[in-house]
Amino acid sequence: MYGRLVSQSIRSQLQYRLSFVLMAFGNFVTSVVEAVGIWALFERFGTLGAWTLPQVAFLYGLVNVAFPLSEALARGFDIFGKEFVKTGAFDRLLLRPRSTVLQLAGHEFTIQRVGRLIQGAVVLGWAIWMLDIDWSVGRLSLLFFTLLSGVVFFYALFIFQATISFWTTESLEMMNTLTYGGVETAQYPLAIYSRWFRNFFTYMVPLGCISYFPALAIMGIDDPLGSSWWFQVCAPVAGYLFFLIALGCWTLGIRHYTSTGS
């Protein structure tokens, strides 16, 4: 069922192929500008503390491969407040004999996000080439496990954003500080931030667990914060747990849904 919904969404978007190409190119150019900004920082100062450009590029690549995938997959939750709660269209989803999560997940697969995905993959590939990592089955598995954890983590943030709409009827802008702002935060080493900030994005919203900590294990770098190798390897599990918590909150939100009253 999900495959059919996604296939239908892709076919409808490809009806306007020039629009798709331009949108994908626009996403690519926008993300390139961000990457150039990081390059300019290192071109001017050389290093960021003890961090080199390839190491930060590796963090950048991890996040910018995971996020556009999540953004493309979670479009239904991203627009939930405006398109479903305020209009009452969510009532129609509740009447169908399928999970609301499934229906919203397959509502729209935004394929133009491929532009940002390509750019993130290019940067990640360049960083891997420059770092000369001693690859093993374990490191490759951790890389895949981390990227997938990043996808489900950002997906969970979109679900939380949609869940808030049950009480506010519209997604709060503060959630953008965790989604889009979280992407900007994770592009740099967690060690450069203040302690309270690091703790929040490790134990409350585990952003560091889907980028910074596993990246250290993959690159073979000692953590200036003192985390152990086992913590770094197990850290991506937090992304999957965060996703399960988001689904639980979504179920709670549905119980409080009262429709539009119109």
C-alpha positions in Angstrom: 0.0 0.0 0.0 2.8 2.4 0.9 4.6 1.6 -2.3 1.5 2.4 -4.3 1.0 5.7 -2.6 4.6 6.8 -3.2 4.4 5.6 -6.8 1.3 7.7 -7.4 2.9 10.8 -5.8 6.1 10.4 -7.9 4.1 10.1 -11.1 2.0 13.2 -10.4 5.1 15.3 -9.7 6.8 14.1 -12.9 3.9 15.4 -14.9 5.7 18.7 -14.8 9.3 17.6 -15.4 10.8 21.0 -16.0 9.4 22.2 -12.7 10.9 19.1 -11.0 14.3 19.7 -12.5 14.3 23.4 -11.5 13.2 22.6 -8.0 15.8 19.9 -7.6 18.5 22.2 -9.0 17.4 24.9 -6.6 17.8 22.6 -3.6 21.2 21.6 -4.9 22.4 25.2 -5.3 21.1 26.2 -1.9 22.9 23.4 -0.1 26.1 24.1 -2.1 26.0 27.7 -0.8 25.9 26.2 2.8 28.9 24.0 2.1 30.8 26.9 0.6 30.2 28.8 3.8 31.9 26.0 5.8 34.8 25.9 3.3 35.2 29.6 3.7 35.4 29.3 7.4 38.2 26.8 7.2 39.9 28.7 4.4 40.1 31.7 6.7 41.0 30.1 10.0 42.5 26.7 9.0 40.9 24.6 11.7 37.9 24.7 14.0 39.6 24.0 17.3 41.2 20.5 16.7 38.8 19.8 13.8 39.9 19.8 10.2 37.8 20.5 7.1 37.4 16.8 6.1 36.3 15.8 9.6 33.6 18.5 9.6 32.7 17.7 6.1 32.1 14.1 7.2 29.6 15.4 9.8 28.0 17.7 7.2 27.6 14.8 4.8 26.0 12.5 7.3 23.4 15.0 8.2 22.8 16.2 4.7 22.2 12.7 3.4 19.8 11.7 6.2 17.8 14.9 6.4 16.7 15.3 2.7 15.6 11.6 2.7 13.5 12.2 5.8 12.1 15.5 4.5 11.1 13.8 1.3 9.4 10.9 3.2 7.7 12.9 5.9 6.1 15.6 3.8 2.6 14.6 5.0 3.5 15.3 8.6 5.3 18.5 7.7 2.1 20.0 6.2 -0.3 18.3 8.6 -1.5 21.3 10.6 -2.2 23.5 7.6 -3.5 20.8 5.1 -5.3 18.4 7.4 -6.2 19.8 10.8 -7.3 23.3 9.9 -9.3 22.1 6.9 -10.8 19.1 8.7 -9.4 16.8 6.0 -7.9 14.6 8.7 -11.5 13.2 9.4 -11.4 11.6 6.0 -8.1 9.8 6.9 -9.7 8.5 10.2 -12.6 6.9 8.3 -10.3 4.9 6.1 -9.4 1.3 7.2 -5.7 2.1 7.2 -3.2 3.5 9.7 -3.1 7.3 9.7 0.7 7.1 9.9 0.7 5.0 6.7 -1.6 7.4 4.9 0.4 10.5 5.9 3.7 8.8 5.1 2.5 8.1 1.6 0.7 11.5 1.1 3.5 13.1 -0.9 7.1 11.9 -1.7 8.9 15.1 -2.5 11.4 13.9 -5.1 12.9 17.4 -5.6 14.8 16.9 -2.4 17.1 14.7 -4.5 19.1 17.9 -5.2 20.1 18.3 -1.6 20.6 14.6 -1.2 23.1 14.5 -4.1 25.0 17.5 -2.7 25.2 15.9 0.7 26.4 12.6 -0.8 29.1 14.3 -2.8 30.4 16.1 0.3 30.3 12.8 2.3 32.2 11.0 -0.4 34.8 13.7 -0.6 35.3 13.6 3.2 35.6 9.8 3.2 38.2 10.0 0.4 40.2 12.8 2.2 40.1 11.1 5.6 41.5 7.8 4.4 39.5 5.8 6.8 40.5 2.1 7.4 37.2 0.6 6.4 36.0 -2.7 7.8 32.7 -4.5 7.8 32.0 -3.0 11.3 32.7 0.6 10.2 30.6 0.2 7.0 27.7 -1.3 9.1 28.0 1.6 11.6 27.9 4.1 8.7 24.7 2.6 7.3 23.2 2.2 10.7 23.9 5.9 11.5 22.5 7.2 8.3 19.3 5.2 8.8 19.1 6.4 12.4 19.4 10.0 11.1 16.5 9.5 8.7 14.2 8.1 11.4 15.3 10.8 13.9 14.4 13.7 11.6 11.2 11.8 10.6 10.3 11.7 14.4 10.8 15.5 14.6 8.3 15.9 11.8 5.9 13.6 13.6 6.3 15.7 16.8 5.6 18.8 14.8 2.4 17.3 13.4 1.3 16.0 16.8 1.5 19.5 18.3 -1.1 20.6 15.7 -3.8 18.5 17.5 -3.7 21.2 20.3 -2.6 24.3 18.4 -4.3 23.5 15.0 -1.1 24.7 13.3 2.5 23.6 13.6 4.5 25.9 15.8 7.5 27.7 14.3 9.6 26.7 17.3 9.8 23.1 15.8 11.8 24.5 13.0 14.6 25.2 15.5 14.8 21.4 16.0 14.4 20.3 12.4 16.1 22.8 10.1 18.0 24.4 13.0 19.0 20.9 14.1 20.6 20.3 10.7 22.7 23.4 11.0 23.7 22.4 14.5 24.7 18.8 13.6 27.0 20.1 10.8 29.6 21.1 13.4 31.2 19.0 16.2 29.1 18.9 19.3 32.2 19.5 21.3 32.4 23.2 20.3 29.1 24.0 22.0 28.3 24.9 25.6 27.7 22.1 28.1 24.0 22.7 28.6 23.5 22.8 24.8 25.4 19.5 24.3 23.4 17.8 27.1 20.1 18.9 25.5 21.1 17.6 22.1 22.4 14.3 23.5 19.9 13.3 26.2 16.7 15.3 25.4 16.8 15.5 21.6 19.5 13.0 20.6 20.9 14.9 17.6 24.4 14.2 18.6 23.7 10.5 18.8 22.9 10.3 15.1 25.9 12.3 13.9 28.7 13.4 16.2 29.3 10.3 18.4 29.1 7.6 15.7 31.1 9.8 13.4 33.9 9.7 15.9 33.9 5.9 16.0 33.9 5.7 12.2 36.7 8.2 11.8 38.7 6.7 14.7 39.0 10.0 16.6 39.2 10.4 20.3 36.3 12.4 21.7 37.4 15.6 23.5 34.2 15.2 25.6 35.5 11.8 26.8 32.8 9.5 25.5 33.8 5.8 25.2 34.0 3.8 22.0 31.0 1.7 23.0 28.9 4.7 23.7 29.8 6.1 20.2 28.9 2.8 18.5 25.6 2.4 20.4 24.6 6.1 20.2 22.5 5.7 16.9 20.1 3.5 18.8 18.7 6.7 20.3 17.4 7.8 16.9 15.3 4.7 16.6 14.0 5.0 20.2 13.2 8.7 19.6 11.1 7.6 16.6 9.1 5.1 18.7 8.5 7.8 21.3 7.2 10.1 18.5 4.8 7.4 17.3 3.5 7.0 20.9 2.9 10.8 21.2 1.1 10.7 17.8 -1.3 8.0 19.1 -1.9 10.2 22.2 -2.6 13.2 20.0 -5.2 11.4 17.9 -7.1 10.6 21.1 -7.4 14.4 21.7 -8.4 15.3 18.2 -11.8 17.0 18.1 -12.1 17.9 14.4 -12.7 21.5 13.2 -16.3 21.8 14.5 -17.4 23.2 11.1 
